[in-house]
Amino acid sequence: MPDQPADTKPATPPVVVKKYANRRLYNTESSSYVTLEDLAQMVRLGRDFVVYDAKSGDDITRSVLTQIIVEEESKGSHLLPESFLRQLIGFYGGSLQGVLPRYLEATMSGFSRQQEELRRGMEQALRPFSLEEISQRNMAMLERAMSIFTPFPGGARSELDTLKAENAALKAELAALKTR
């Protein structure tokens, strides 16, 4: 879309869609007519597009995206609270009109990043661990805990070395059991 930050530019060029006077949308990439729902699906899939008025050549992407939101809202998918919409309308013509778009874009980008990190974290947390991974994680936690409680450099260190040796022996025993 035309006003994306430089770091989120798509790898492929945007699909060019032309809007004709009869309000039909023509996807020049697939050489077919599309609907607003088709364009909404492209957005969900991360496929970028631009919409041009077929007669004047004007970029009307923003108004088409707004139409998609209006259509989604009219279907009962109320994503935007009424109070938010009222506040948004109140910003038009005000002194913050120039700042608000950048603020909203940065906020949505941050929200999207957090959602992606949460999704990756959940996937990682739900994937099964091997006994070796669990053992390694436990040892790492023990090392961190022991480093906090070591007033004398030698005492706790030797205990940690003993635990590491026991861990290595358990790993060897586990490997032997796996080969059987």
TORKOL-738403 format. One record per residue (C-alpha): residue in three letters; residue number from 0; z, x, y. Coordinates in Angstrom, 2 decimals. Layout:
<tilos>
{type = ALA seq = NUM w = Z u = X v = Y}
...
</tilos>
This chain:
<tilos>
{type = MET seq = 0 w = 0.00 u = 0.00 v = 0.00}
{type = PRO seq = 1 w = -0.76 u = 1.33 v = 3.45}
{type = ASP seq = 2 w = 2.73 u = 2.09 v = 4.72}
{type = GLN seq = 3 w = 4.22 u = 3.89 v = 1.68}
{type = PRO seq = 4 w = 6.18 u = 7.11 v = 2.19}
{type = ALA seq = 5 w = 4.23 u = 10.27 v = 1.41}
{type = ASP seq = 6 w = 6.39 u = 11.11 v = -1.64}
{type = THR seq = 7 w = 5.50 u = 7.86 v = -3.45}
{type = LYS seq = 8 w = 1.71 u = 8.03 v = -3.14}
{type = PRO seq = 9 w = 0.08 u = 6.73 v = -6.31}
{type = ALA seq = 10 w = -1.85 u = 9.14 v = -8.52}
{type = THR seq = 11 w = -4.82 u = 6.78 v = -8.65}
{type = PRO seq = 12 w = -6.53 u = 5.25 v = -5.64}
{type = PRO seq = 13 w = -5.54 u = 1.68 v = -4.86}
{type = VAL seq = 14 w = -7.62 u = -1.17 v = -6.22}
{type = VAL seq = 15 w = -9.74 u = -2.72 v = -3.49}
{type = VAL seq = 16 w = -9.56 u = -6.50 v = -3.34}
{type = LYS seq = 17 w = -11.76 u = -8.53 v = -1.02}
{type = LYS seq = 18 w = -10.74 u = -11.92 v = 0.28}
{type = TYR seq = 19 w = -13.61 u = -14.28 v = 1.01}
{type = ALA seq = 20 w = -13.78 u = -17.20 v = 3.43}
{type = ASN seq = 21 w = -13.28 u = -19.63 v = 0.54}
{type = ARG seq = 22 w = -9.88 u = -17.90 v = 0.02}
{type = ARG seq = 23 w = -10.96 u = -16.36 v = -3.27}
{type = LEU seq = 24 w = -9.82 u = -12.84 v = -4.06}
{type = TYR seq = 25 w = -12.29 u = -10.44 v = -5.68}
{type = ASN seq = 26 w = -11.07 u = -7.33 v = -7.52}
{type = THR seq = 27 w = -13.80 u = -4.70 v = -7.01}
{type = GLU seq = 28 w = -12.43 u = -2.50 v = -9.80}
{type = SER seq = 29 w = -12.72 u = -5.14 v = -12.55}
{type = SER seq = 30 w = -15.57 u = -7.04 v = -10.83}
{type = SER seq = 31 w = -13.71 u = -10.31 v = -11.24}
{type = TYR seq = 32 w = -11.94 u = -12.93 v = -9.20}
{type = VAL seq = 33 w = -8.14 u = -12.75 v = -9.27}
{type = THR seq = 34 w = -5.26 u = -14.95 v = -8.22}
{type = LEU seq = 35 w = -2.13 u = -14.21 v = -6.27}
{type = GLU seq = 36 w = -0.31 u = -14.22 v = -9.63}
{type = ASP seq = 37 w = -2.67 u = -11.50 v = -10.88}
{type = LEU seq = 38 w = -1.87 u = -9.41 v = -7.80}
{type = ALA seq = 39 w = 1.86 u = -10.04 v = -8.30}
{type = GLN seq = 40 w = 1.51 u = -8.75 v = -11.86}
{type = MET seq = 41 w = -0.26 u = -5.63 v = -10.56}
{type = VAL seq = 42 w = 2.71 u = -5.00 v = -8.25}
{type = ARG seq = 43 w = 5.14 u = -5.42 v = -11.16}
{type = LEU seq = 44 w = 3.11 u = -2.93 v = -13.20}
{type = GLY seq = 45 w = 3.13 u = -0.45 v = -10.31}
{type = ARG seq = 46 w = -0.61 u = -0.70 v = -9.66}
{type = ASP seq = 47 w = -1.36 u = -0.31 v = -5.98}
{type = PHE seq = 48 w = -3.99 u = -2.40 v = -4.20}
{type = VAL seq = 49 w = -5.31 u = -3.11 v = -0.74}
{type = VAL seq = 50 w = -6.83 u = -6.39 v = 0.38}
{type = TYR seq = 51 w = -9.63 u = -6.53 v = 2.94}
{type = ASP seq = 52 w = -11.13 u = -9.56 v = 4.63}
{type = ALA seq = 53 w = -14.68 u = -9.62 v = 3.24}
{type = LYS seq = 54 w = -16.23 u = -10.70 v = 6.52}
{type = SER seq = 55 w = -14.36 u = -8.65 v = 9.13}
{type = GLY seq = 56 w = -13.22 u = -5.73 v = 6.95}
{type = ASP seq = 57 w = -9.66 u = -6.04 v = 8.32}
{type = ASP seq = 58 w = -6.82 u = -4.87 v = 6.09}
{type = ILE seq = 59 w = -4.89 u = -8.06 v = 5.23}
{type = THR seq = 60 w = -2.70 u = -6.57 v = 2.48}
{type = ARG seq = 61 w = 0.54 u = -7.40 v = 4.29}
{type = SER seq = 62 w = -0.32 u = -11.09 v = 4.68}
{type = VAL seq = 63 w = -1.41 u = -11.36 v = 1.03}
{type = LEU seq = 64 w = 1.85 u = -9.73 v = -0.11}
{type = THR seq = 65 w = 3.70 u = -12.23 v = 2.07}
{type = GLN seq = 66 w = 1.73 u = -15.06 v = 0.42}
{type = ILE seq = 67 w = 2.78 u = -13.75 v = -2.99}
{type = ILE seq = 68 w = 6.44 u = -13.86 v = -1.93}
{type = VAL seq = 69 w = 6.04 u = -17.39 v = -0.55}
{type = GLU seq = 70 w = 4.41 u = -18.50 v = -3.80}
{type = GLU seq = 71 w = 7.17 u = -16.92 v = -5.92}
{type = GLU seq = 72 w = 9.83 u = -18.54 v = -3.76}
{type = SER seq = 73 w = 8.13 u = -21.94 v = -4.03}
{type = LYS seq = 74 w = 8.19 u = -21.68 v = -7.84}
{type = GLY seq = 75 w = 11.97 u = -21.63 v = -7.74}
{type = SER seq = 76 w = 12.38 u = -17.86 v = -8.09}
{type = HIS seq = 77 w = 14.77 u = -17.67 v = -5.14}
{type = LEU seq = 78 w = 15.16 u = -13.94 v = -4.70}
{type = LEU seq = 79 w = 15.65 u = -14.03 v = -0.95}
{type = PRO seq = 80 w = 18.78 u = -15.84 v = 0.23}
{type = GLU seq = 81 w = 18.28 u = -18.34 v = 3.03}
{type = SER seq = 82 w = 20.70 u = -16.45 v = 5.29}
{type = PHE seq = 83 w = 18.64 u = -13.26 v = 4.81}
{type = LEU seq = 84 w = 15.43 u = -15.09 v = 5.72}
{type = ARG seq = 85 w = 17.07 u = -16.50 v = 8.87}
{type = GLN seq = 86 w = 18.30 u = -13.04 v = 9.88}
{type = LEU seq = 87 w = 14.89 u = -11.54 v = 9.20}
{type = ILE seq = 88 w = 13.20 u = -14.14 v = 11.42}
{type = GLY seq = 89 w = 15.79 u = -13.39 v = 14.11}
{type = PHE seq = 90 w = 14.73 u = -9.72 v = 14.19}
{type = TYR seq = 91 w = 11.14 u = -10.56 v = 15.14}
{type = GLY seq = 92 w = 10.60 u = -9.70 v = 18.80}
{type = GLY seq = 93 w = 14.02 u = -8.05 v = 19.07}
{type = SER seq = 94 w = 14.88 u = -4.46 v = 19.88}
{type = LEU seq = 95 w = 15.37 u = -3.58 v = 16.20}
{type = GLN seq = 96 w = 11.93 u = -4.80 v = 15.12}
{type = GLY seq = 97 w = 10.63 u = -1.21 v = 15.03}
{type = VAL seq = 98 w = 13.61 u = 0.16 v = 13.08}
{type = LEU seq = 99 w = 14.16 u = -2.61 v = 10.56}
{type = PRO seq = 100 w = 11.02 u = -2.05 v = 8.41}
{type = ARG seq = 101 w = 11.94 u = 1.61 v = 7.80}
{type = TYR seq = 102 w = 15.54 u = 0.66 v = 7.08}
{type = LEU seq = 103 w = 14.53 u = -2.06 v = 4.60}
{type = GLU seq = 104 w = 12.02 u = 0.26 v = 2.91}
{type = ALA seq = 105 w = 14.62 u = 3.03 v = 2.53}
{type = THR seq = 106 w = 17.19 u = 0.55 v = 1.23}
{type = MET seq = 107 w = 14.79 u = -0.89 v = -1.34}
{type = SER seq = 108 w = 13.71 u = 2.61 v = -2.43}
{type = GLY seq = 109 w = 17.36 u = 3.57 v = -2.93}
{type = PHE seq = 110 w = 18.03 u = 0.36 v = -4.83}
{type = SER seq = 111 w = 15.01 u = 0.99 v = -7.08}
{type = ARG seq = 112 w = 16.16 u = 4.56 v = -7.78}
{type = GLN seq = 113 w = 19.64 u = 3.33 v = -8.68}
{type = GLN seq = 114 w = 18.18 u = 0.69 v = -11.01}
{type = GLU seq = 115 w = 16.07 u = 3.33 v = -12.74}
{type = GLU seq = 116 w = 19.05 u = 5.68 v = -13.11}
{type = LEU seq = 117 w = 21.14 u = 2.83 v = -14.50}
{type = ARG seq = 118 w = 18.39 u = 1.93 v = -16.97}
{type = ARG seq = 119 w = 18.07 u = 5.56 v = -18.13}
{type = GLY seq = 120 w = 21.85 u = 5.86 v = -18.41}
{type = MET seq = 121 w = 22.05 u = 2.71 v = -20.51}
{type = GLU seq = 122 w = 19.25 u = 3.91 v = -22.78}
{type = GLN seq = 123 w = 20.99 u = 7.23 v = -23.24}
{type = ALA seq = 124 w = 24.36 u = 5.59 v = -23.86}
{type = LEU seq = 125 w = 22.92 u = 3.20 v = -26.43}
{type = ARG seq = 126 w = 20.91 u = 5.72 v = -28.39}
{type = PRO seq = 127 w = 22.65 u = 6.91 v = -31.55}
{type = PHE seq = 128 w = 24.36 u = 10.29 v = -31.48}
{type = SER seq = 129 w = 24.35 u = 12.80 v = -34.28}
{type = LEU seq = 130 w = 27.68 u = 14.26 v = -35.37}
{type = GLU seq = 131 w = 26.58 u = 17.58 v = -33.93}
{type = GLU seq = 132 w = 25.97 u = 16.06 v = -30.48}
{type = ILE seq = 133 w = 29.36 u = 14.36 v = -30.55}
{type = SER seq = 134 w = 31.00 u = 17.62 v = -31.59}
{type = GLN seq = 135 w = 29.26 u = 19.53 v = -28.79}
{type = ARG seq = 136 w = 30.30 u = 16.94 v = -26.21}
{type = ASN seq = 137 w = 33.88 u = 16.98 v = -27.42}
{type = MET seq = 138 w = 33.98 u = 20.77 v = -27.24}
{type = ALA seq = 139 w = 32.56 u = 20.74 v = -23.72}
{type = MET seq = 140 w = 35.19 u = 18.21 v = -22.63}
{type = LEU seq = 141 w = 37.93 u = 20.28 v = -24.29}
{type = GLU seq = 142 w = 36.71 u = 23.42 v = -22.54}
{type = ARG seq = 143 w = 36.79 u = 21.67 v = -19.17}
{type = ALA seq = 144 w = 40.27 u = 20.30 v = -19.86}
{type = MET seq = 145 w = 41.55 u = 23.67 v = -21.02}
{type = SER seq = 146 w = 40.17 u = 25.42 v = -17.95}
{type = ILE seq = 147 w = 42.28 u = 23.14 v = -15.77}
{type = PHE seq = 148 w = 45.49 u = 23.99 v = -17.60}
{type = THR seq = 149 w = 45.20 u = 27.77 v = -17.90}
{type = PRO seq = 150 w = 47.81 u = 29.37 v = -15.67}
{type = PHE seq = 151 w = 47.58 u = 32.56 v = -17.70}
{type = PRO seq = 152 w = 44.15 u = 33.83 v = -18.54}
{type = GLY seq = 153 w = 44.83 u = 34.87 v = -22.17}
{type = GLY seq = 154 w = 47.02 u = 32.13 v = -23.74}
{type = ALA seq = 155 w = 44.87 u = 29.04 v = -23.70}
{type = ARG seq = 156 w = 41.72 u = 31.11 v = -24.11}
{type = SER seq = 157 w = 42.71 u = 32.31 v = -27.57}
{type = GLU seq = 158 w = 43.47 u = 28.72 v = -28.60}
{type = LEU seq = 159 w = 40.06 u = 27.70 v = -27.34}
{type = ASP seq = 160 w = 38.44 u = 30.50 v = -29.32}
{type = THR seq = 161 w = 40.28 u = 29.29 v = -32.42}
{type = LEU seq = 162 w = 39.01 u = 25.75 v = -31.84}
{type = LYS seq = 163 w = 35.47 u = 27.07 v = -31.37}
{type = ALA seq = 164 w = 35.71 u = 28.93 v = -34.66}
{type = GLU seq = 165 w = 36.99 u = 25.78 v = -36.38}
{type = ASN seq = 166 w = 34.13 u = 23.84 v = -34.83}
{type = ALA seq = 167 w = 31.60 u = 26.40 v = -36.07}
{type = ALA seq = 168 w = 33.09 u = 26.17 v = -39.56}
{type = LEU seq = 169 w = 32.86 u = 22.36 v = -39.46}
{type = LYS seq = 170 w = 29.23 u = 22.60 v = -38.33}
{type = ALA seq = 171 w = 28.44 u = 24.93 v = -41.21}
{type = GLU seq = 172 w = 30.16 u = 22.60 v = -43.64}
{type = LEU seq = 173 w = 28.24 u = 19.63 v = -42.19}
{type = ALA seq = 174 w = 24.96 u = 21.53 v = -42.51}
{type = ALA seq = 175 w = 25.78 u = 22.32 v = -46.15}
{type = LEU seq = 176 w = 26.53 u = 18.65 v = -46.81}
{type = LYS seq = 177 w = 23.23 u = 17.60 v = -45.18}
{type = THR seq = 178 w = 21.24 u = 19.93 v = -47.43}
{type = ARG seq = 179 w = 22.78 u = 18.41 v = -50.60}
</tilos>
